[in-house]
Amino acid sequence: MRYRVLGALELWDGDRWISLGPAKWRMLLAVLLCHANRTVTTERLLDELWGEEQRPQSAAKLLQTYVSRLRQSLGDESGRLLITDKQGYKAYGYRLAVETAEFDAHRFEQLVEEGRRGLDREAPEAAAERLREGLAMWRGGPFTDVPPTPSVEAETTRLEDFRLQAMDARIEADLRCGRHAAVLGELEVLTAEHPFREGLRGRLMLALYRSGRQADALAAYRDLHRLLGEELGVEPTPPLRELQQRILSADASLLAAPSPGPNRSVPAAAPRPAVRGPRQLPPASPAFTGRHGEVAVIEALLEPYADDDAGPGPGGRPMVIAAIDGTGGVGKSTLAIHAAHHLADRFPDGQLYVDLHGATAGLSALAPGEVLSRFLRALGVDGSSVPSGTDEASAQFRSLVAGRRLLVILDNAAGVDQVRPLLPAGPGCAALVTSREMLTTLEGATHLHLDVLPRDQAVALLERIVGAERVRAERAEAEEITRLCGGLPLALRIAGARLAARPAWPLRTLVAKLTDARGRLDELRFGDLAVRTSFQVSYDGFRLGRRSDDHDAVRAFRLLSAVHGPDVSLPVAAALLDLSADRTENALERLVDAQLLECPDSVRYHMHDLLRLFASEQAEREESEADRTAALERALSCYVATTQNAVTLLDPIRPWPRQPVEGRVVPLRNRAEAEAWLKTELPNLLAAVAHAVDPAQPEPLVRLGMGLTRALQWFLYPRAHAQDLQTVNELAIRAARRLGDPENEAWALDGLAGAYWLQHSYDDVRSALRSAVEIWRSLGHREGEQHSLRNLADALAELGVYDEAIAVQERQLALARETGDLTAEVVGLGNLGRAHRGLGHPEHALSCFRESLEHARRTGNIHHEGFALYEIGITYMELGKFPEGRAHMDQALPVWQRPGTYESWRGHTWSGLFPACMTMQIGPGPH
């Protein structure tokens, strides 16, 4: 098993990284990971998950349930990974066995220590490599999706501090390697974030001085001197004062990086030849931020050219190609130009640059022959000597640059055919290629896929454009802007430019403008920059395309905007488009190739939020309202029908009111597949409910949304998804009232009561169920009334109002007997028995449980057979008749071990056995 906490908490399921379900499960796993390989006592876990003041009476049992669920998620039914430490027969605590290689936090710390040792032994290159590898493991703040607990908060603080130390050490390693220009921007951000860390300030001063910015280096020292004096009343430390004096006196020894090691001599550098090649690089963006991992990959690829001895010749390295792909506006060109400037000194014979217009609005892609003509003239070939044919010109270009060290940047490529003739072949040359499509057939290329910026880097980009002080004054608003921009660098640059042009605007003004989804793309336009224009080029490539499958692809792009979940599976997309699976997959893969969709795995697809808004605009413009509604209805019908089948597979015994739905169904063969499908699709299903029951939607979609809510009850409640259960039912209640649909309102009220029950809000449970019962009676709906009466009796018993609980339950039993519903009678007798036991009438309780057991056996209801045996056992133990209690518990466990029963109740049997075993001083036996 592998774990990641340097970002959201995730597990590796063998194929992909997944997140754990409810918040309490994540909290439990997070605490165990904070104390990996050490026992965490049960009492400590209870405090971490609930605290002393908010701990419910059932907390100990809930913890056992969470541990059991976590073991299932880990595939650890034997308890080999999540180990129970016991004192006697009682669980004293739990210990999660974790190997260093399995846990990103441990691996990160190991890499940092290796990097520090490299610095200690004067091996800065090796140190930088290790530290860079460790820092690349971070995906955001630690435990970002875990509610805070004392252990999680402490570990988050420790890891963040350790990360800062690692960044400091990596910068020190880069400075020792002479890479002062590469770390300068990063140092400026870090010193602004941590103004009192003198080590960072000293490195900033040194990097500035080595970059020829002596005045800025001294200004950085003055800023710290002022800050320390005003805030703390102290002076900078002697080492920093000494560095300031050396910079003030223009100490030349500071300009050279330290020796790479005590046993290696550094030969005197040979004088560079005079500049003789083209220098065509566009200016680098001063706001470039982040992308440390990608820059490191490009730098590592071009490392051979850092050394004079690694140049062209028989023993030289092959020509290197780095191909950067990503969606429009993600920053491919900015990264390529930044990296090219950073590495330009490794290519003394020149740098060639061309924008190939492969995705430029209003312009056709440049022909390779035209580009070659430009390159040859830049390399000194007379215009009259440039061949007219592309093949001949390409051959002349390769001959001319053979034996040289030349860097070629081919920006904004349309495809591989455009790029191939423009590549040099000499071993001292390299090419950086950017394209929206992944150029998979480009031989010998190393591919870098560029994704949107993570939140911290996105905020840092805003700081660069808007100003750090302004952003820090409204940090929450800055983070909201990055969310609304989806981390897309182009959108962030536009947002930042608008704020920079309006210095009087608070950031919340732009947040308000971007919050309206329908106008967001209009707001993300400034000067010659527009997010919509960037997307339009890729879209028009399909809309105006001539391939037979272009129509399917462009239609899929438009209609996918109607599905509001985080992603969509291939079967649901096929239902949405009303196409075969093969034809749907072909259309979606075309969109993936064009970076209009992302494909996190082989059967799921994700659309960026801003692309979804653009696709929605195109759908409104080019698809009729009837077609859009019909497509969404097909997708929702697929969700509803498949969810109904899935919950039936999970619980084949329990009857529940299905809504007849016609539509495609995702095939599920067994309980395991049903559980996996529901877990994976849950975020999409919840989003589908919210979208379907929106007041703006037509009635058929609203009814599908209510039907999906009803089906989800039977998955959400047994797994304690209280907040999700509450949200969907509150939405369904409002929708039912708008439609004047009391039956669906009653079912949703019943479901809402379940959410309140999970939150131990029993008064709210009683209120919701009484409202449901009133509606059922007014409708004459006996089945629904029985269902809500049973639940109401349970709530009243939990509140300790046993007399009222008995009266309500007897009403339900009367209805069950009138209608001949033996299954409802079985359940009602069990509830009635528990109420009698709570009132102190164990003999009445035993009578009810025995009658329930008899009916359960007669109807073959094995779950409630086990339930009745369990309750009889508990009642006997409360009477002090432990052997009889033990005997009934022994009978209950094998019943619940049969296929088709609720596995979670096995734990209840064991928990019921423990009091008997401990009191009678016997072991739990072989069961």
N, C-alpha and C positions, 0 to 999 in steps of 0.2 A: 504494500500500500504506500502511496506517495501523498504528501500533504503540501499545500501552499498557503502561507499566511501573509506574505509580503505583498499585500493587496487584499482582495476578497479571499475569504476562507474557502478553499477548494480541495476536492479529492480527485485522484486519478482512478477512473473505473476500469482501466485497461484499454480504453479506446480514446477517451477525452477527459478533460477536466470538467467536473460537475460541482455544483454547490449543494450544500446540505439543505434539508427542508426547513421546518419551523425554527424560529429564533432560539428557542431553548435548546434544541439539538446543537445548533451552532455554538451557543454559549458553552455547553458541556464539552464539546470537542475542543473548543478554543482553550478552555481552562486546562484540560488534560495535556494539550500541546504546550501550553506555557510551562507545565511541570513534566515534560516528556521524560519517560523512564523513571519517574518518581511517583510514589503513592500519594494520591490526594484523598484525604479522608472524606467519608460520606458527609460528615458535619460541615467540612470546608466547602464541599460542592453545594450543599443546601444553601449556605451563606452566599456563595458566589452567584447562584442562579436566582435566589429570591431575596436574600437579606433576612435579617431576623424579624423585622417589623412586618414585611409583606409575605412571609412564608405561610402558605395554606396548610391546613391540617393534613391534607393528602400529599404533602411535598415528598415524603420518603417514598411513597408508592409511585408517584410521578417520576421521581429520579430513577427508580428501577425500570420503569417503562422507557424512559429516554435512553438509558444504558442499553436496553434490549434493542431499541430501534437503531441506535448508533452501531451496535454490533452487526445488525442486518445490513446497514449501509456500507460497513467495512468488509462485508462478506466474512465475518468472524464469528460464526455460530459457535465455534469451539472455545472461544474466549482466549485464543492464543495471542491476539494483538491487544485487546482491551481486557486486561487481567484483573480479576477480582481478588483482592487481598482480604483474608478472613481472619477473624478471631473466633475460634470454635466454628459454629455454623452460621455466624452472622457476618455480613459484609462489613469490613472495617473501612475499606476505601477501594479506589480503582487506580490502575496504573496502565498508561498507554506505552507499549513497547515501540520505539521508533529508532530506525537506523539513520545515521547522519545523511547518507545519500538520498533518503526518502523524504527529507524535510527541508524545505527551501531555507528556513531560518538558520538551521544548523549548518547546511552547506554554505550559506552566505558567510557565516562566522568563520568557518574553516578556510574559505578562500581569502578572507580578509587577513587572517593570521598568516597564511602563506605569503600574502603580499607584503605584510610587515616584515616577515623574516627576509624576504628578498631585498627590502630596503636596508635592513640591518647588515646584510652581507654585500652591500653595494652592487646589487643587480637590479637596477631600476626598470629595465625593460620587462624582465620577468615579473617584477612586482606590479607594474602597471597592468600587465595582462591579467594577472590573477584578480586584482582589485576591480578591473573593468568587468571581468566575468561575473564577479559577485554582485556588483551594483546593477548589472543588466537583469538580475533576477527580480528586481523590484518592479511591481506593477501599479503601485500606489501606496497609500498609508497602510500599515499593518492592520489586519483584522477589520477592514473597512465596513464589512456587512455584519459584524458581530456586535450586538448591544453591549455596552460597557459593563464589565465586572471588575472587581479589584485586581485580579490577576491579569486580565487582559489590558487594563489601563497601565499597570506597571510594566508589563512586557512591551507594550506599544512604545512607551517612553524610552525604555532601554534600547529597543531595536532602532528607533529613530535616531537616538544619540549615537549608536554604533554605526549607523549608516553615514551620519555626518563625519564621524572619525574616518570611515573608509573613504569618503569623498576627499577629505583632507589629505589622506595618505596617497590616494591615486594622483591627486594634483601635484603633490611633492614628487612622486615618481616621474610624472610627465615633465616637471620642471628640470629634474636631473637629466632627463633625456633631451632637453633643449626645446621642448614643445611649448614654449611660453605663449605663443600666439594662439594656440588651440585652446588653452585653458583660461584665457583672459576673460571672455564673456561669462563663463561659468563662475569664475572668482568674483566678478562684479555682482552677480546675483546672490551668491552665498554670503558675501560680506554684508550686503544690504539686509539679508534675512537674519544674520547672526553678527551684529555690529560689534559685539564685545569680544569675539574670539580673535585674539591677537595673532595666532598662528595663521589663520586665513588672511588677515590683514597684511601680515608680512609677505605672504606669497603673492598677494595682489600687488604690493609695492614692487616686488622683484620682477613679476611678469610685465608690469607697466614699464619699468626701467629697461628691461631687455628689449621691449618693443619700441624703444626710442622715445618714450613718454615720461621723461624725468620729472617734468612739472606735475603731471598727473599722479606720479608715484608719491611725490612730496605732499600733494594735496590730500591723498588718501591717509597719510600719516597725520596731517593737521586735523582732518575730520575725526579721527580716533582720539587724538589728544584732547580736542574740544569735548567730545562725547564723554570720555572718561572723567574729565574734570567736572562737567556739569552734572552728570548722573551719579558718579561714585566718589568724586573728590580725590582721585588718584592719578598718577602718571603712568604712561606706558612702561612696560618692563624694560630692563637694560638691553636685552638682545634687540628689541624693536627700535630703541633709541639709537643703538649702534648702527643698525641697518639704515636708518634715516640719515645718519651722518655720512655713511659711505656713499649713499645715493647723492647727497648734497655735494659731496666732493667728487662726484663722477668717477667713482672707483671702477676702473676697467675690469678688475678681476670678477666683478659681479656679472659681467656680460657672458662669461663662459659657463656652460653647465659643468657640474662636477665630473671627475673622472668616472668612467663606468665601472671601475673596480680596482682594488689594490694591486692586482697581478696583471693588469692589462695596460699596455701603453697606448696612447692615442697618437697616431702619426700626424704630422703637420698636414693640414688640409692643402691639397693642390689648388692653385689659383684657378678660379672658374674662367672659362673662355668668355669673351665679350658676348653680350646679348646679340643673337643673330636670328632668333626665331620669332614668330608672331606671338603676341600677347593679347588674345581676343576675349578673355573672360569678362563677362558683364560684372558690374559692382556686386559684391556680396551684400546680402541683406543685413543691416545693422541690428535688426530685431530677431535674427535667427536664434532659436531657443531649443534646447533639448536635443533629441535624436542622437544621444550619446552612443547608443548601441550601434546604430547604422553607420555613424562616422567611424567608429572603431573598426567595423567590418571593412569599410572601404580603405581605411588606413592600413589594416593588416594585409589586404590584398595587394596594396602598392608598396608594402614594406621593402621588397627587394630593391626598389629604386632609391631608397634612402642612402644607400652605400655606393660609393664610386666604383667599388670592385664588383658590383652585381650588374653591371651594364650589359649591353648587347655583345654578342659574340657567340662562339660555339658553346660556351658554358653558361650563357645568360639564361634568364628566366623567360618563359613564353609570354606573349602579349596578353595582358589582363583586360577583361571586360566585366564591368559591373553594370547590371541592368536593373534600374529602379522602376517599379511599377506601383500604381495606386490610383484611386479615384481622382476626379478633377478637384483641384483646390487643396489637395492633401499636403502639398509642399515638396513635390519631387524635384522641380527645377531649383528651388531654394536650397535644398540639401545638396544637389549635385554641384551647384556653383560654390556653395560654402566649402564643400570638400575639395573642390578643384583649387580654390585659393589657398586652402590650408596645405595642399600637397604640391603647389606649383613649383617650389624650389627643387623638387625631385625630377623635374622635367625641364632642364635648362634649354632645350632646343625649341621650346615653345608650347603654347596651348591654343588649340583651335576650338572655336565654339560656333554652333549654328542652332537656331530654332527651326526645326523641321516643319512646324505648323501642322503637325498631325492631329491636333485637337484645338485649333484656333478659330474662333467664330469669324465667319466671313472670309476666310482665306483657305485656299487649297494647299494640300501638302506639297512641299517642295520636291521636285524631281531629283533623284540622286545625281544626275549629270550636272544640274545647275549648282548643287552643293560642291561637287568635285571641282568645278571650274573656280568657285570661290576659294577653296582650299589651295589649289595649285597656284593661283595668283598670289595668295597670302604667303606662300612658301618661295616666291621669287620667280615663278614661271611667267614668261611674257604671255599676255592674253592671246596673241596670235598663235602661240605654240600649244595651247590647251586643246586636246583632242575633242572632237564633237561627239564621239560615241562613248556611252557610259562605261562599257567594259574596258576600252582602251584608256580612258581617263582614270579609272580605278587602278589599273595596272601601273600607270605612270605615278599616281599618288603613292602606291605601296613602294615602288622603286625609290622614289625621292626621299621617303622617310626611313627607309631601311638604314640601320646603323645609327639612328638618332633616338633621343629620348623625347618623345612627343606625347602630350596628353590631348585627347580629342573628346569633346563634350558634344554629344548628339542629343539635343533636348527636344522633348515633345514629338517623339517618333510616332509615325502612323502604323508601322509594322516592320517585320523582319526584312521584307524585300527592300524597303527604303534604306535600312540600316546597313545591310551586308556590304554594298559597294563602298561604303564610307569608312570602313574599318582599316586601320594600318595593320601590318603583319609583323613588323619588327619586334624583337624580344625586348627592346627598351621602351616600347610604346604601351599606352593604356587608353581605354575608352570608358567614359561614363555615359550611359544611355538612359534616358527617361522616357516612359511611355505609359499611357493609361492601360494598355493591354500588357499582360505578362508575355514577354517574348521568349516563349519556351523553346522554340526551335533555333534560337541563336546559339550556335555551337560554342562551347567553352565559356559561356557567360555564367557569372555568379549572380543569382537573382535576389533582390531585396524588395520585399513587399512593404510599402509604407502605409501604416494605419494612422488613424486620427491621434492627436496628442492626448496623453493621459492628463488628468485634471491639474496636477501640480505644474506640468510643463505648459499647459494651456494658460494658466493664470500667470506664469512667468512671462509668456509671450505678451499678454496684455500689459504687464508691468513695463516691459521694454518699450511699448508703443505709447502707453498712457502716462507712465510714471509710477514708480514704486510707491511713493507716498500716497498718491491718490487711490491706488488699488488697495493698499493695506487699510486705508480708512474705511473702505466698504468691501471687506474681504468676502462676505457672504454674497453680496451682489455680483462681485467679480466671478465667483464660482458659478453663480446662476447664469451669467452671460456665457461662460464656457459650456455649460450644459445645453443652453438653448442653441448655441452654435455647434453642438455635437462634437466639440474638439477639433473641428475642421480648421486648419490654419488659415485658409483664405477667408472664411467667415470671421475668424478672430481678428485678422488683419483689418478687415472692413469695419468691424465693431470698434476696434481700437482707434482706427483713423477717424471715425465719426466722433468718438469721445475726445480725441486729441484736438479736433477742430472746434469742439465746443467745451472749452475748459470750465465753463460755468455749470455744465450739466453734472449733477450727481450721477453715479453709475445706475442708481435705481430708475432714472428716467429712461435709459436705454433698455433696462430689464422690462419695464412696462411696455415699451414699443415692441420688443421681441416676443413677449408672452402671447400675443395674439397670433396663433399659428397661421391663420389665413393671410396675414400681412407680413409674415416674418421674412420671406424672400424679398419683398419690396424694401424692407428696412436694411437688408444685407446688400446694399448697393451704395457705392461711394466713389465719385470720380470715374475712373475707367475700370473700376473693379466691380464685379457683380457675381454672386454665387449662381444665380439663375443662368447667366450666360455661359458659365463654365459647364453646367449640366446640359445645356441645350445642345452643345456640340455633339456630345455622345449620343443623346437621344435622337438627334436628326440623322445620325449615321445609320440608325435602324429604320427610322420613319421613311427615309428616302432611299433605303437600300434596295438592292436588286435580288438578293438571295431569297430563295423560296421560304426560308424560315424567319425572315426579318419581320413579317407580319405577326407571327406568333410571339416573337421576342418583344416587340414594341407594345403589343396588346397586354402581354404578361406584366410588363413594367407598369403600365397604367393601372391595371386592376389590382396588382399587389398592394397598391396604396390603400385599398379598402380594408386590408387585414391589419389590425392595429397591435398585434402582439409583437414581442421582441424578435420573433422569427417565424417562418412558416415551413412546414414539412412538405415534401414532394407530393404525398397523397392529397393533402388539403389544397395545395396549389393546383393539382389536377382537377379537383372538384370545382375550385374557384373558376378555372378557365374552361371547364367542360371539355377537356382534352384527354387523350390517353396519357399514361404515365411516361412513356417514351417520348412522346411529342412535347409534353410539358418539361421534362428534364432537358431536352435539347434547347428549348427556348430559354430556360433559366440559366443554363450553362453559357449560352451566348451572352446573356447579361452579366454573368460573372466575369467572362473574358473581357468585357468592356468596362469593368469596374463599376457597373450600375447596381450590382448585387454582390454580397459577400456570401461565401459558402463555408461556414465553420466546420461542417462535416459533410459526408457524402449525400445526405438526404435532407439537409436543413439549409434554409436561405435567410439572410438578414439584409434589410435595407436601411441605410443611414437615415436618420430623422429628417435631414434637410432634403435628401433625395426623395423621401416619401412625400414631403410637401410639394416638391416639384412634380412628382408623378401624379399626385392628386389633382394638381392644376391641369395637367394634360388630359387626365381622365374626364374632368368636368368639361373640357373643351372638345374632346373627340369621341367620348362615349355617351350614349343617351342615359338619362337617369334610370330608365327601365332596365337597361343592360347592366348598369352598375349595381342596382338593387338585386337583380337576379344573380349576379356573380357572388355577391356577399351572402345571399340566401343559400346558395349551393355550398359555400364554405362553412357557414354556420350549421347547416343541416348535417354536414359531415362531422363537425365537432360534436353536435348533440347525439347523433346516432352512435358514433364511436364511443363517446363517454358513457352512454346508457349500456352498451355492450360490455364495456370495461368494468363498470361497477357491478354488473350482474355476474361477470366471471369472478370478481373478487368476493362476492357475497351471494352465492347462488340460492341460499336458503331464504333470506329475508325478502318478503314481497314488498315492492314499492311501486308507486304510480308512475309508469312510463308514459311519456308523451309520444304518440305515433309520429314518426318522422320519415319522410322519404328522401333518400339521398345516398351518396356513396359512403361506404364504411371502411375504415382502415382495418384490415384483417388482423385479429388478435386470437391466438390459439389457446392460451392458457392464462392462469393467474399471474405468472411472472411477467408475461408480455403485457398484460393489462396494467399491472402496477408500474412497470417501466414506462409505458406510454403516458399514463396519467401524470407521473412525476415529471417527465420531460415536457409535456404539453401544458402543465398547470399555468405557467405565466401567460401563455397564449389564450388558454380557456378563460382565465380571469379577465384579460383584456377584451376578449370577445364578448363577454357578458356586459361589461361597461359600455362598449361601443354599440351593442345591439339594442340595449334598453334606453339609449339616449332619447330624450323627448323629440328630437328631430327625425328619428327613424320611422319608417312606415310600420304599421301594425304587425305584418307577418314577421319582420325582423325582431320586433319587441317580444313577440310570443316565443320565438326561437331562443332569445336570450333568457326568458323566464324558464323555458324548458331546460336549458343548459344549467341554470342555477339549481333547479330541482334535482337534476342528475348528480351534480357536483356535491350535494349534501352528503351523499353516501361515501364519498371519498374524503372530503375535508373533515367531517366530524370525527371519524375513528382515528384520524391522524393528528388531531388537536390543532388544526389550522384555524384557530379561533378568529383572528382578525380578517382573514380572507372570507371565512364563512359569514361573518357579520357584514362585511362590505357588499358581497353579492346579494345577500338577502335584503338588505336595506334598499339596494337598487331595484330589486324585483318587486318589493312592496310598493315603492313609489310608482313603478311602471304599471302594476296591476290596478292601483287606484286611478291612474290616469285613464286606463282602458275600461274602468268599471268592471273588473274581473275579480269578484270576491273569492273564487276558488283558488286561483293562483296567489292571491293575497294571503289566504289562510295557510297554504303550503309554505310560503315564504316566512310568515310569522312563526310557524313551527320551526323552520330552519334557523331563524334568528334566535329563537329560544335556545337552540343547541349551541350557538356561538356564546350566548350569555352564560350557559352552563359551564362551558370550558373555562370561562373567566371567573367562575364562582360567583356570578352576580345573580343569585337565586331569586331575589325580588323582581328583577327584570325578566327572568325566566317566567315567573308566575304571571306577570302582566301580559307578556306576549302570548302565552298559551291561553289565557282566559279570553283574549281578543280572538284568537284562532277558533276556540270552542264556540264562541258566540256566532261567528260566521258560519261554521259547519252546521250548527243547529238551524240557523236561518235558511240554509240551503237544503236541509234534510239529508246531508251527506254523512251517513253513519260511519263509513270507513274512516273518513278524515276526522270525525269527532272522536272516534275510539283512539286513533293515533295520538291526537293532542291531549286527550284525557289521560292516557298512560303517562305521557311525558309530564303533564301537570302534577299527577300524583307523585312522581319521582321528585319533582322540585319541592313540593310541599313536605315530603318526607325529609329531604335534605335540610329544609328550614326548621325541621323539628315539629311541624304542625301535623302530627300523625293522625289525629282524629279527622281533620279535613282531608288528608291524603287518603285515608281509608274510604271516606264517603265518595270522593272523586273516583277512586279505583273501582269501587263497587258499581258505580254508574257505568263505567267502561265495560265491566264484566257483564252487566245486564244487556248492554248493546251487543256484545260479542255472542251471547247465548241466544238473543233474539234472531240474529242473522246467521247463526250456525258457524261462526268464524272460530274454529277450534284453535288455530294458530294464535289469534289475538287473545283467546282465553288463556292459552299457555303463558303468554307474556304477562297478562294482567294478573294471574294468580301469583306469579313470582313477585311482581311489584307489591301486591297486597300483602304477601308474606313478609316482605321487608318492612313495610309500614307497621304491621303487628309486632314484629320483633323490636322495632324502635319504640313502640308504646309499652314494651315490657310484657308482651303476651307471647312467649316463645312457643307454647303449645298450639295456639292459633296459627302462628307462623309455620310451624312444622306441617300442620294440616294443609295449608295453602301450597307449600313447596311439594308435598307428596302428591297432591292432586295435579299440580303442574307437571311433575315428573311422569305421572301416569299418562296424561294427555300427550306429552312430548314423545314418549315411546310409541304410543299408538299411531301418531302421525309421522313418525320417522324423523322428527326434528332433533337431530343429534346435538346441535349447538345448545338448545334450551334444555335438552336432557342433561348435558354437562353442567349447565347453569343451575338447574334445580338440585343436582347432587352437591354442587359446591355450596349452595345456600343452606342445604340441610346440614352439611358438615360444619359450616360456620355456626349455625344455631346450636348444634350439639355442643360445640366447644364453649359457647357462651353459657351453656347450662352446666359446664364442668364435666361433660361426658366426652372426654378426649378420645377414648378408643373408638366410640361410634363416629365422632367427627373425623378421625383419621381414616376410618374405613370408607366413608363417603367421599372424602378427598381422593383416596386411592382409586375409587371408581370414576371420578370426574376426569382425572388427568388423561387416561387412555381414550376417553370419549372425545376430548378436545384434540387429541393427536390424530384423529381420523381426517382424511381429506375433506375439505369443504367447511371445516369449522374455523372459528376465529382463533388464530394462533396466539394473539395477545392474551387470551384468557388462561393459557398455561401458566403464565407468570402469576396470575391471581390464585391459581390452585396452590402453587408452591408457597406464596406469601401466606395463604391460609393455613398451610401445613406447619409453618415454622412455629407458631405459638403452641400447637399441640406437641410437636416434637421436643421443643425446649422444656415444656412443662412436664412431659412424661419421661424426659431425659433419654430420648431415643433418636437415632439418626433418621434422615428423610428417606432412607432406603434406596432401592435401585431405580425408582421411577424417573 
